[in-house]
Amino acid sequence: MTNRTPLMAGNWKMNLDHHEATHLVQKLAWELKDKEHDYSAVEVVVVPPFTDLRSVQTLVDGDKLEVRYGAQDVSAQEKGAYTGEISAAMLAKLGVSYAVVGHSERRQYHAEDDALVGAKAKAALAHGIVPIICVGEGLDVRQAGDQVSYTLAQVDGAYAGLDAEAAAKTVVAYEPVWAIGTGEVATPEDAQEVCGAIRARLAELYSQEVADSVRVLYGGSVKSGNVASIMVKEDVDGALVGGASLQAEEFAAIVRYQQ
Ligand code: PEP
């Protein structure tokens, strides 16, 4: 990678209430402080459920923690009669830095398509929130050897409404669905193949400068024991971590993969 700051983001999914959230963030911050972690060298983001965000904000602000936090989703709508939705403006008010959009679980269980994912990314960016745009193929696609074309079609769809200035601020997470929560991690070469193709596609759609500024993360059963071998790859700029981010020590070890 060039001079992109590695990003480690922990997606808690539908786990931990606001008391547990506070506890985990405190423990994580302590672990990292104990090891004198340099947050400017590896950025650290937790992505709790919506209901935890206010508590995490209070803790982060009160203790002046360098941990950032994100939301697991964001509405494509600005405001109004959209029961159950949370707007980007509301998240921005809570100091949210990132919003995951198009996670495979949302695509699968909430029928989100690329157009909606793109609209959510746009809504986030309009409020200064960086979208983490998730893409990645299922097992059938991988077995057919179509992982690159499938994933690039998702990239094309999600970026369709974004101009170069907006695109340059995004983060992409390549998350092969067959590796999420399964314990089956992509090989570093598999991860590089698709992450590299994503960057090349961004260069085609926009420019090399835009492509070089976008951080491309890998996600799928990342743990402290496998993260370093994946991070070595030139187009992998970090990880979106699910299960392993629920334990402070384990997530801290992932953040500190260089040690
Ligand atoms: C995820 O939910 O984005 C994810 C990658 O999960 P896990 O690390 O548990 O595979």
Residues whose N, C-alpha, C, O or C-beta is under 5 A from the ligand:
A	BS01	PEP	N11 A179 I180 G181 T182 G219 G220 S221 V222 L240 V241 G242 G243 A244
